Amino acid sequence: MYVEFKGDGLADVARIGLVTTSKTGRTLYYRGHSFRSLKGGYKANYYDVETGEEYWISGCRKDGMDALYNTDIEIDEDIRERYWIEIRGMPECVDVSSFRGKGQH
């Protein structure tokens, strides 16, 4: 999944990583954090249950245009190879652990 902290700027920290869900599917878990849906938010769709901070979490796009605005994207080591081969279809990039996301705007 694509996980971007929305913080106080338009684009902040972004990562590609494995996200798990609760049995009910109402809660997402990533790197020790729990997220719940904002059910309609502006440039954010989830919030951290503990801190209330807002995030954009979505499935990864094949074209890499996950970010709304230009931002650096880091890929978690445990998903890096799978991301480049299965999602992006770019096996020549399996050693790349970060890239600059162009953004949609």
TISE-417511 format. One line per field, with one value per atom (N, C-alpha, C): residue number from 1; residue in one letter; atom name; x, y negated, z. Coordinates in Angstrom, 2 decimals, decimal comma, always signed. Example, Ala and Ser with C-alpha at 12.3 -4.5 7.8 and 13.67 -1.06 7.14 Angstrom:
<recs>
num [1 1 1 2 2 2] $
residuo [a a a s s s] $
atomo [N CA C N CA C] $
x [+13,19 +12,30 +13,20 +12,85 +13,67 +12,90] $
y [+5,69 +4,50 +3,30 +2,25 +1,06 -0,03] $
z [+7,80 +7,80 +7,80 +7,08 +7,14 +7,87] $
</recs>
This chain:
<recs>
num [1 1 1 2 2 2 3 3 3 4 4 4 5 5 5 6 6 6 7 7 7 8 8 8 9 9 9 10 10 10 11 11 11 12 12 12 13 13 13 14 14 14 15 15 15 16 16 16 17 17 17 18 18 18 19 19 19 20 20 20 21 21 21 22 22 22 23 23 23 24 24 24 25 25 25 26 26 26 27 27 27 28 28 28 29 29 29 30 30 30 31 31 31 32 32 32 33 33 33 34 34 34 35 35 35 36 36 36 37 37 37 38 38 38 39 39 39 40 40 40 41 41 41 42 42 42 43 43 43 44 44 44 45 45 45 46 46 46 47 47 47 48 48 48 49 49 49 50 50 50 51 51 51 52 52 52 53 53 53 54 54 54 55 55 55 56 56 56 57 57 57 58 58 58 59 59 59 60 60 60 61 61 61 62 62 62 63 63 63 64 64 64 65 65 65 66 66 66 67 67 67 68 68 68 69 69 69 70 70 70 71 71 71 72 72 72 73 73 73 74 74 74 75 75 75 76 76 76 77 77 77 78 78 78 79 79 79 80 80 80 81 81 81 82 82 82 83 83 83 84 84 84 85 85 85 86 86 86 87 87 87 88 88 88 89 89 89 90 90 90 91 91 91 92 92 92 93 93 93 94 94 94 95 95 95 96 96 96 97 97 97 98 98 98 99 99 99 100 100 100 101 101 101 102 102 102 103 103 103 104 104 104 105 105 105] $
residuo [m m m y y y v v v e e e f f f k k k g g g d d d g g g l l l a a a d d d v v v a a a r r r i i i g g g l l l v v v t t t t t t s s s k k k t t t g g g r r r t t t l l l y y y y y y r r r g g g h h h s s s f f f r r r s s s l l l k k k g g g g g g y y y k k k a a a n n n y y y y y y d d d v v v e e e t t t g g g e e e e e e y y y w w w i i i s s s g g g c c c r r r k k k d d d g g g m m m d d d a a a l l l y y y n n n t t t d d d i i i e e e i i i d d d e e e d d d i i i r r r e e e r r r y y y w w w i i i e e e i i i r r r g g g m m m p p p e e e c c c v v v d d d v v v s s s s s s f f f r r r g g g k k k g g g q q q h h h] $
atomo [N CA C N CA C N CA C N CA C N CA C N CA C N CA C N CA C N CA C N CA C N CA C N CA C N CA C N CA C N CA C N CA C N CA C N CA C N CA C N CA C N CA C N CA C N CA C N CA C N CA C N CA C N CA C N CA C N CA C N CA C N CA C N CA C N CA C N CA C N CA C N CA C N CA C N CA C N CA C N CA C N CA C N CA C N CA C N CA C N CA C N CA C N CA C N CA C N CA C N CA C N CA C N CA C N CA C N CA C N CA C N CA C N CA C N CA C N CA C N CA C N CA C N CA C N CA C N CA C N CA C N CA C N CA C N CA C N CA C N CA C N CA C N CA C N CA C N CA C N CA C N CA C N CA C N CA C N CA C N CA C N CA C N CA C N CA C N CA C N CA C N CA C N CA C N CA C N CA C N CA C N CA C N CA C N CA C N CA C N CA C N CA C N CA C N CA C N CA C N CA C N CA C N CA C N CA C N CA C N CA C] $
x [+0,84 +0,00 +0,89 +0,33 +0,98 +0,49 +1,43 +1,10 +1,83 +1,05 +1,64 +1,11 +2,03 +1,68 +1,37 +0,22 -0,19 +0,24 +0,66 +1,25 +0,76 +1,67 +1,29 +1,58 +2,04 +2,31 +1,42 +1,53 +0,73 +1,23 +2,53 +3,11 +4,20 +4,24 +5,21 +5,91 +6,03 +6,71 +5,80 +6,33 +5,56 +6,33 +5,60 +6,23 +5,36 +6,01 +5,34 +5,62 +4,57 +4,78 +3,60 +3,80 +2,74 +1,82 +0,55 -0,47 -1,37 -1,70 -2,63 -3,93 -4,98 -6,28 -6,79 -7,69 -8,35 -9,32 -9,85 -10,81 -12,03 -12,45 -13,63 -13,30 -12,01 -11,59 -11,71 -12,10 -12,28 -10,98 -9,98 -8,70 -7,57 -6,67 -5,46 -4,29 -3,30 -2,11 -0,86 +0,02 +1,27 +2,31 +3,46 +4,60 +4,21 +3,39 +3,02 +1,93 +1,36 +0,28 -1,03 -2,12 -3,48 -4,16 -4,83 -5,49 -6,96 -7,79 -9,22 -9,60 -10,64 -11,10 -11,64 -11,34 -11,91 -13,33 -13,72 -15,05 -15,32 -14,42 -14,53 -13,63 -12,49 -11,55 -10,98 -10,29 -9,70 -8,22 -7,82 -6,45 -5,90 -6,76 -6,40 -7,62 -7,39 -8,52 -8,49 -7,39 -7,26 -6,64 -6,84 -6,19 -5,57 -4,49 -3,81 -4,67 -5,08 -5,97 -5,37 -4,08 -3,43 -3,22 -2,74 -2,33 -3,35 -4,25 -5,20 -4,62 -3,32 -2,68 -3,29 -3,34 -3,99 -3,00 -3,48 -2,68 -3,51 -2,81 -3,42 -2,90 -3,80 -3,42 -4,23 -3,53 -4,22 -3,41 -4,02 -3,31 -2,27 -1,21 -0,15 -0,57 -0,23 -0,55 +0,59 +0,23 +1,23 +2,13 +1,59 +2,38 +3,20 +3,08 +3,86 +3,35 +2,20 +1,64 +0,73 +1,23 +0,44 +0,27 +1,30 +1,29 +0,43 -0,19 -0,96 -0,01 +1,06 +2,08 +3,46 +4,44 +5,81 +6,29 +6,81 +7,34 +8,30 +9,19 +10,07 +9,32 +9,49 +8,80 +9,83 +9,77 +10,66 +9,90 +10,60 +9,99 +10,55 +9,66 +10,11 +10,83 +11,91 +12,77 +11,99 +11,05 +10,34 +9,36 +9,14 +8,20 +8,85 +10,09 +10,76 +10,75 +11,22 +11,31 +9,93 +9,00 +7,62 +6,99 +7,24 +6,71 +7,19 +8,51 +9,05 +8,67 +8,56 +8,25 +6,74 +5,98 +4,54 +3,67 +3,99 +3,12 +3,56 +4,84 +5,33 +5,76 +6,03 +6,48 +7,84 +8,72 +10,04 +11,11 +11,35 +12,30 +13,72 +14,05 +15,38 +15,60 +14,53 +14,62 +14,58 +14,69 +14,53 +15,51 +16,60 +17,56 +17,26 +16,27 +15,93 +15,02 +15,45 +14,69 +13,93 +14,12 +13,36 +13,36 +12,38 +12,29 +11,48 +11,58 +10,83 +9,51 +8,40 +7,08 +6,69 +6,32 +5,98 +4,73 +3,81 +2,56 +1,60 +0,33 -0,70 -0,94 -0,39 -0,58 +0,76] $
y [+1,18 +0,00 -1,25 -2,32 -3,63 -4,33 -4,78 -5,42 -6,76 -7,85 -9,19 -9,97 -10,42 -11,28 -12,66 -13,20 -14,49 -15,68 -15,47 -16,50 -17,91 -18,87 -20,26 -20,79 -19,93 -20,35 -19,61 -19,95 -19,28 -17,86 -17,68 -16,36 -16,20 -15,07 -14,87 -13,55 -12,73 -11,46 -10,44 -9,74 -8,73 -7,42 -6,32 -5,00 -4,02 -2,99 -1,83 -0,70 -0,07 +0,99 +1,92 +2,99 +3,96 +3,45 +3,37 +2,94 +4,14 +4,38 +5,46 +4,85 +5,65 +5,17 +6,00 +5,40 +6,14 +7,13 +8,02 +9,01 +8,35 +7,22 +6,52 +5,65 +5,36 +4,50 +3,02 +2,67 +1,26 +0,58 +1,36 +0,81 +1,34 +0,44 +0,82 +0,72 +1,58 +1,57 +1,46 +0,55 +0,37 -0,18 +0,50 +0,07 -0,32 +0,51 +0,28 -0,76 -1,27 -2,25 -1,63 -2,13 -1,71 -2,89 -2,62 -3,68 -3,33 -4,37 -4,22 -5,25 -4,92 -5,77 -7,10 -8,17 -9,49 -9,60 -8,68 -8,69 -10,03 -10,38 -11,63 -12,68 -12,86 -13,86 -14,62 -15,71 -16,53 -16,20 -15,50 -15,09 -14,09 -13,53 -12,47 -11,57 -10,26 -9,35 -8,48 -8,53 -7,77 -8,64 -8,27 -8,95 -7,92 -8,31 -7,47 -7,47 -6,30 -6,18 -6,82 -6,70 -7,25 -8,75 -9,25 -10,66 -11,56 -10,97 -11,77 -12,35 -12,10 -12,63 -11,98 -12,77 -12,31 -11,74 -10,75 -10,04 -9,79 -9,62 -9,10 -7,68 -6,70 -5,29 -4,73 -4,13 -3,58 -2,45 -1,72 -0,70 -1,37 -0,66 -1,22 -1,22 -2,27 -2,38 -1,83 -1,20 -0,63 -1,71 -2,89 -3,97 -4,77 -4,44 -5,12 -6,51 -6,91 -8,24 -8,23 -7,67 -7,55 -8,88 -9,70 -10,97 -12,01 -12,87 -13,97 -15,07 -15,30 -16,30 -15,64 -16,26 -15,72 -15,41 -14,22 -13,84 -12,67 -12,51 -11,35 -10,17 -9,02 -7,81 -6,74 -6,22 -5,14 -3,83 -2,77 -1,45 -0,57 -0,01 +0,88 +2,08 +2,48 +3,56 +4,86 +5,19 +6,47 +6,54 +5,42 +5,40 +4,89 +4,41 +3,75 +4,58 +5,81 +6,64 +6,91 +7,24 +7,52 +6,28 +5,11 +3,86 +3,64 +3,72 +3,43 +4,47 +5,73 +6,78 +6,91 +7,11 +7,41 +6,18 +5,07 +3,90 +2,99 +2,63 +1,70 +2,39 +3,71 +4,40 +3,92 +3,59 +3,06 +3,83 +5,10 +5,92 +5,36 +4,51 +3,91 +2,93 +2,58 +1,61 +2,25 +3,56 +4,23 +3,74 +3,13 +2,62 +1,18 +0,55 -0,84 -0,86 -1,57 -1,60 -2,91 -3,89 -5,14 -5,81 -6,68 -7,42 -8,69 -9,60 -10,84 -10,65 -10,69 -10,58 -11,90 -11,89 -13,11 -13,79 -13,02 -13,59 -13,83 -13,91 -14,09 -15,56 -16,46 -17,91 -18,60] $
z [+0,00 +0,00 +0,00 -0,49 -0,45 +0,81 +1,66 +2,93 +2,98 +3,06 +3,09 +4,28 +5,13 +6,26 +5,72 +6,08 +5,53 +6,38 +7,60 +8,43 +8,20 +8,28 +8,12 +6,72 +5,82 +4,45 +3,48 +2,22 +1,20 +0,96 +1,04 +0,86 +1,91 +2,54 +3,60 +3,37 +4,37 +4,27 +3,58 +2,58 +1,86 +1,82 +1,94 +1,93 +1,16 +0,64 +0,09 +1,08 +1,60 +2,58 +2,71 +3,47 +3,71 +4,81 +4,52 +5,47 +5,73 +6,98 +7,32 +7,82 +7,82 +8,27 +9,43 +10,20 +11,28 +10,67 +11,47 +10,97 +10,36 +10,93 +10,41 +9,21 +9,00 +7,90 +8,22 +9,43 +9,80 +10,21 +10,57 +11,02 +10,17 +9,78 +9,06 +10,02 +9,84 +10,69 +9,82 +10,23 +9,51 +10,47 +10,56 +11,37 +12,80 +13,43 +14,82 +15,03 +13,95 +14,04 +13,59 +14,16 +13,78 +13,11 +12,00 +11,22 +11,01 +11,06 +10,77 +9,71 +8,97 +7,89 +8,41 +7,67 +7,97 +7,43 +6,59 +5,94 +5,28 +4,42 +3,69 +4,30 +3,72 +4,21 +3,05 +3,33 +2,28 +2,18 +1,13 +0,86 +1,89 +2,69 +3,63 +3,76 +3,90 +4,01 +5,26 +6,02 +7,27 +8,34 +9,59 +10,70 +11,63 +12,28 +13,26 +14,52 +14,98 +16,12 +17,37 +17,58 +18,78 +18,72 +17,58 +17,49 +16,81 +16,02 +15,26 +13,98 +13,72 +12,52 +11,28 +10,21 +8,99 +7,98 +7,23 +6,24 +4,99 +3,88 +2,66 +2,51 +2,50 +2,34 +1,18 +0,22 -0,95 -1,55 -2,44 -3,18 -4,07 -4,38 -5,23 -6,68 -7,37 -8,79 -9,63 -10,72 -11,64 -12,23 -12,44 -13,05 -12,03 -10,73 -9,71 -9,34 -9,87 -9,61 -8,38 -7,28 -6,06 -5,33 -5,34 -4,60 -5,32 -4,53 -5,09 -5,58 -4,81 -5,13 -5,13 -5,75 -5,79 -4,38 -4,19 -2,88 -3,04 -2,07 -2,05 -1,45 -2,07 -1,63 -1,31 -0,10 +0,31 +0,27 -0,11 -0,22 +0,89 +1,70 +2,77 +2,18 +2,84 +2,36 +2,13 +3,01 +2,90 +1,73 +1,05 -0,08 -1,37 -1,27 -2,40 -3,68 -3,63 -4,83 -5,43 -4,57 -5,02 -5,66 -5,06 -5,60 -7,02 -7,24 -8,56 -9,60 -9,21 -10,18 -10,42 -9,33 -9,47 -9,71 -9,09 -9,21 -10,35 -10,37 -11,39 -12,68 -12,64 -13,85 -14,31 -13,35 -13,67 -12,91 -13,27 -12,53 -12,51 -13,45 -13,48 -12,32 -11,61 -10,51 -9,12 -9,03 -7,73 -6,66 -7,03 -6,05 -5,62 -6,23 -5,92 -4,69 -3,65 -2,40 -2,17 -3,06 -2,97 -4,34 -4,54 -5,79 -5,56 -6,49 -6,42 -7,15 -6,40 -7,01 -7,64 -8,90 -9,62 -9,05 -8,58 -8,10 -9,24 -8,90 -9,91 -10,25 -9,44 -9,68 -9,72] $
</recs>
